[in-house]
Amino acid sequence: MDSILIITTGGTIDKVYFDQLSNYQVGDSIVDKLLQEAHVTQRYQILPLMQKDSLELTDADRHAIRQTVADSAASRIIITHGTDTMTETAACLEGISDKTIVLTGSLAPARFAMSDATLNVGMALATVQTQTPGVYIAMNGTVFSAKSVIKNRKLNRFEKKSR
């Protein structure tokens, strides 16, 4: 089985907080450390693409993410991403064929003890190995088709779109 490509783009999963006023910056990705601590034996490669809060991502950034995915020889790709615009980037990735693409992130920084990051990255790792080609979002213990998910900001979770 080929190696999984993990593209990091920033977001809350990689945020580092400096004070009680929540002054932060997006730091280096912590995904490799999470996978090492979990004793993951599946081969993977990490490609740091950008370090941005997803609210700061531009159309050019989304195009760069899409181009990186399209140009990759990998057929299984995980993208760590901020949650606020994750669904927009997922929509931008639609139409790339023959690749299983899973976006994930966290609602609390991975560096926090009570973070959802470990679960979400684990779900993404399982999803990219078991789903057919397409674009998915793995958040809150659920795998969603990218076409059928929204972020419910009021409840701070991802859920299936209502019709």
Secondary structure, 3 states (H helix, E strand, C coil): CCCEEEEEEECHHHEEECCCCCCEEECCCCHHHHHHHCCCCCCEEEEEEEEECHHHCCHHHHHHHHHHHHHCCCCEEEEECCCCCHHHHHHHHCCCCCCEEEEECCCCCCCCCCCCHHHHHHHHHHHHHHCCCEEEEEECCEEEEHHHEEEECCCCEEEECCC
